[in-house]
Amino acid sequence: MQLLEYFGVLTGLLYLFLEIRQHRAMWVVGFLTSLVYVFVFFFSKIYADMGLNIYYVAISIYGFWQWTRRREVETAQNGEAAPSQEAILYRNMTPLLFAGICSAILALFALLYYFLHYFTDSPIPAGDAFTTAVGIVATWMLARRIIEHWIFWIIVNCVSVYLYYLRGLYPTMFLYICYATLAAVGLYTWKKKGIRTHDSTL
């Protein structure tokens, strides 16, 4: 399992690099990374994060389709090649969307904590429920290219570092230190090099 964990660390770093660049291959790499961590977290008894990675596997397919569909729409509308793969497009979260996102996180946290506390032998039900609830919502935000998803990931990754330290998953702890750092880089990069849009089809 340790070799599998190290493999997940390497693909996870590649995924984050591609995410910062907004390269759609990130969804393929993310699919592979998430599949690996389904097994790593199962054997470490971090059940909600295991379930989160099952969700990541599914949303990687959705994200790849969403980003590919967007490029096909641009090509059809322009009658020519779509903008370069290097172009970074994003949109901001509205107050109404923020309220909805916070409500979704609270509901998911309550549901996950109840399940983990009463029906599993999870040693860290609150932390596991929190990172999973926020991760589910943040990944959906990424699929929609909402720039504030980086802020959510900085918070989740910092909490995750502590949780994986408690469970002795030191390579994964290192990965999430990198995730937290690179999430800040991603936020800066999108703001500096990105193009803000109000297009709801993103």
C-alpha positions as CSV (number, residue, x, y, z in Angstrom):
1,M,0.0,0.0,0.0
2,Q,2.9,2.4,0.6
3,L,4.1,2.0,-3.0
4,L,0.5,2.8,-4.1
5,E,0.5,5.8,-1.8
6,Y,3.8,7.1,-3.3
7,F,2.3,6.7,-6.8
8,G,-0.8,8.7,-5.7
9,V,1.5,11.4,-4.4
10,L,3.3,11.7,-7.8
11,T,0.1,11.8,-9.9
12,G,-1.5,14.2,-7.4
13,L,1.3,16.7,-7.9
14,L,1.0,16.3,-11.6
15,Y,-2.8,16.9,-11.3
16,L,-2.3,20.1,-9.4
17,F,0.3,21.4,-11.9
18,L,-2.2,20.8,-14.7
19,E,-5.0,22.4,-12.7
20,I,-3.1,25.6,-12.3
21,R,-2.5,25.7,-16.1
22,Q,-6.2,24.8,-16.7
23,H,-5.2,21.9,-18.9
24,R,-8.1,19.5,-19.4
25,A,-5.7,16.5,-19.0
26,M,-5.9,17.3,-15.3
27,W,-9.2,15.4,-15.2
28,V,-7.6,12.2,-16.6
29,V,-4.8,12.4,-14.1
30,G,-7.2,13.3,-11.3
31,F,-9.3,10.2,-12.2
32,L,-6.2,8.0,-11.8
33,T,-5.1,9.7,-8.5
34,S,-8.5,9.4,-7.0
35,L,-8.8,5.7,-7.9
36,V,-5.5,5.1,-6.1
37,Y,-6.6,6.9,-3.0
38,V,-9.9,5.0,-2.7
39,F,-7.8,2.1,-1.7
40,V,-5.2,4.0,0.4
41,F,-7.9,5.6,2.5
42,F,-9.9,2.4,2.9
43,F,-7.1,0.6,4.5
44,S,-6.3,3.7,6.7
45,K,-9.9,3.8,7.9
46,I,-10.4,7.3,6.6
47,Y,-13.8,6.4,5.2
48,A,-15.3,9.8,4.3
49,D,-12.1,10.7,2.3
50,M,-12.4,7.3,0.6
51,G,-15.9,8.2,-0.4
52,L,-14.8,11.6,-1.5
53,N,-12.3,10.0,-3.8
54,I,-15.0,7.8,-5.3
55,Y,-16.8,11.1,-5.9
56,Y,-13.6,12.5,-7.5
57,V,-13.5,9.6,-9.9
58,A,-17.1,10.4,-11.0
59,I,-16.7,14.2,-11.2
60,S,-13.4,13.8,-13.1
61,I,-15.5,12.4,-15.9
62,Y,-18.0,15.2,-15.6
63,G,-15.2,17.8,-15.5
64,F,-13.5,16.5,-18.6
65,W,-16.9,16.5,-20.4
66,Q,-17.7,20.0,-19.2
67,W,-14.4,21.5,-20.2
68,T,-14.4,19.6,-23.6
69,R,-18.0,20.7,-24.3
70,R,-17.1,24.3,-23.6
71,R,-14.2,24.2,-26.1
72,E,-16.5,22.6,-28.7
73,V,-19.1,25.4,-28.2
74,E,-16.4,28.1,-28.6
75,T,-15.2,26.4,-31.8
76,A,-18.8,26.2,-33.2
77,Q,-19.6,29.8,-32.3
78,N,-16.3,31.2,-33.8
79,G,-16.3,29.0,-36.8
80,E,-12.5,28.5,-36.2
81,A,-10.1,27.0,-33.8
82,A,-11.0,27.5,-30.1
83,P,-8.8,29.6,-27.9
84,S,-5.5,28.2,-26.9
85,Q,-5.3,25.5,-24.2
86,E,-3.2,28.1,-22.3
87,A,-6.1,30.5,-21.9
88,I,-7.3,30.6,-18.3
89,L,-11.0,31.5,-17.9
90,Y,-12.8,31.9,-14.6
91,R,-15.8,33.4,-13.0
92,N,-16.5,34.8,-9.5
93,M,-18.8,33.4,-6.9
94,T,-21.9,35.6,-6.3
95,P,-23.3,36.2,-2.8
96,L,-26.3,34.0,-3.6
97,L,-24.0,31.2,-4.8
98,F,-21.8,31.6,-1.7
99,A,-24.9,31.2,0.6
100,G,-25.9,28.1,-1.3
101,I,-22.3,26.6,-1.1
102,C,-22.1,27.3,2.6
103,S,-25.5,25.6,3.2
104,A,-24.4,22.6,1.1
105,I,-21.2,22.3,3.1
106,L,-23.0,22.4,6.5
107,A,-25.6,19.8,5.3
108,L,-22.9,17.5,4.0
109,F,-20.8,17.9,7.1
110,A,-23.7,17.0,9.4
111,L,-24.7,14.0,7.4
112,L,-21.2,12.7,7.1
113,Y,-20.3,13.3,10.7
114,Y,-23.4,11.4,11.9
115,F,-22.7,8.5,9.6
116,L,-19.0,8.3,10.6
117,H,-19.6,8.7,14.3
118,Y,-22.4,6.1,14.7
119,F,-21.8,3.6,11.9
120,T,-18.0,3.3,11.4
121,D,-14.8,2.9,13.4
122,S,-13.3,6.2,12.1
123,P,-10.9,7.7,14.7
124,I,-11.4,11.2,13.2
125,P,-15.0,11.6,12.2
126,A,-15.3,15.4,12.6
127,G,-12.1,16.2,10.6
128,D,-12.9,13.5,8.0
129,A,-16.4,14.8,7.6
130,F,-15.2,18.4,7.3
131,T,-12.6,17.8,4.6
132,T,-14.9,15.6,2.6
133,A,-17.8,18.1,2.7
134,V,-15.7,21.0,1.6
135,G,-13.9,18.9,-1.0
136,I,-17.1,17.8,-2.6
137,V,-18.3,21.4,-3.1
138,A,-14.8,22.7,-4.1
139,T,-14.4,20.1,-6.8
140,W,-17.8,21.1,-8.2
141,M,-16.7,24.7,-8.1
142,L,-13.5,23.8,-10.1
143,A,-15.6,22.0,-12.8
144,R,-17.5,25.3,-13.1
145,R,-14.2,27.4,-13.1
146,I,-15.2,29.4,-10.0
147,I,-12.0,31.0,-8.9
148,E,-12.8,30.9,-5.2
149,H,-12.5,27.2,-5.2
150,W,-8.8,27.7,-4.5
151,I,-9.6,29.4,-1.1
152,F,-11.7,26.4,-0.1
153,W,-8.8,24.0,-1.1
154,I,-6.3,26.0,0.9
155,I,-8.4,25.4,4.0
156,V,-9.1,21.8,3.3
157,N,-5.5,21.0,2.5
158,C,-4.2,22.5,5.8
159,V,-6.7,20.5,7.8
160,S,-5.9,17.4,5.9
161,V,-2.2,17.7,6.7
162,Y,-3.0,17.4,10.4
163,L,-5.4,14.5,9.8
164,Y,-2.9,12.4,7.7
165,Y,-0.2,13.1,10.3
166,L,-2.5,11.6,12.9
167,R,-3.0,8.5,10.8
168,G,0.7,8.1,9.9
169,L,0.2,8.8,6.2
170,Y,3.4,10.8,5.9
171,P,3.9,10.8,2.1
172,T,0.2,11.9,1.7
173,M,0.8,14.5,4.4
174,F,3.7,15.9,2.3
175,L,1.4,15.8,-0.8
176,Y,-1.1,18.0,1.0
177,I,1.5,20.4,2.2
178,C,2.3,20.8,-1.5
179,Y,-1.4,21.0,-2.3
180,A,-1.9,23.9,0.2
181,T,1.1,25.8,-1.1
182,L,0.2,25.3,-4.8
183,A,-3.4,26.1,-4.2
184,A,-2.2,29.6,-3.1
185,V,-0.1,29.7,-6.3
186,G,-3.1,28.6,-8.3
187,L,-5.3,31.4,-6.9
188,Y,-2.6,34.0,-7.7
189,T,-2.0,32.6,-11.2
190,W,-5.7,32.6,-12.1
191,K,-6.1,36.1,-10.9
192,K,-3.0,37.4,-12.6
193,K,-3.2,35.6,-15.9
194,G,-6.8,34.6,-16.1
195,I,-9.7,36.2,-18.0
196,R,-12.8,36.9,-15.9
197,T,-16.1,36.1,-17.5
198,H,-19.8,36.2,-16.6
199,D,-20.6,33.3,-18.9
200,S,-22.7,30.8,-16.9
201,T,-21.8,28.0,-19.3
202,L,-18.3,27.8,-17.9
